[in-house]
Amino acid sequence: MPKIGFVFDGGRIAARRLAAIRLDPEEHDAWEVHSLTEWRRAMRPPSYARLRAVEEARGTGPAYLVSGGGAGAPPP
């Protein structure tokens, strides 16, 4: 099934705001905040590569990342 993902930079979030996050259990069961180093250890390389690209784009303004190339899709 094709997927599309969007990432929006919400800036830094204070601990009190993080503590107030409530998830819809029909959609999500957890959320986490980690440094890039910690995420690198926890994620598969393709997923981490996307996260790293997002971090790099934060300093350059809007950016687009095309990755994958699932069944029937042309290579990037």
C-alpha positions, -999 to +999 in steps of 0.1 A: +000+000+000+015+034-009+023+057+020+029+094+024+042+111+054+045+147+065+067+162+092+060+196+107+086+214+129+067+225+160+099+239+176+109+230+211+082+218+234+085+224+271+082+194+295+049+206+309+034+206+273+049+172+266+033+159+298-001+172+286-001+151+254-030+127+252-032+102+223-063+088+207-060+051+216-078+043+183-049+057+164-018+056+186-005+038+216+028+056+224+050+086+217+086+092+225+112+120+225+148+112+220+180+127+207+191+118+172+218+096+186+192+077+206+169+074+176+198+061+155+202+032+179+164+025+180+155+028+143+162+008+111+186+025+088+161+035+061+138+051+087+167+069+105+179+082+071+145+099+067+146+113+102+182+126+096+171+143+064+143+160+083+167+173+109+191+186+082+161+204+064+152+223+096+180+247+089+172+253+053+135+259+052+109+238+034+122+206+018+109+175+001+123+140+005+113+113-019+124+078-009+113+042-014+100+032-047+074+006-036+059-019-060+052-003-094+068+030-085+097+044-105+130+046-087+138+079-071 
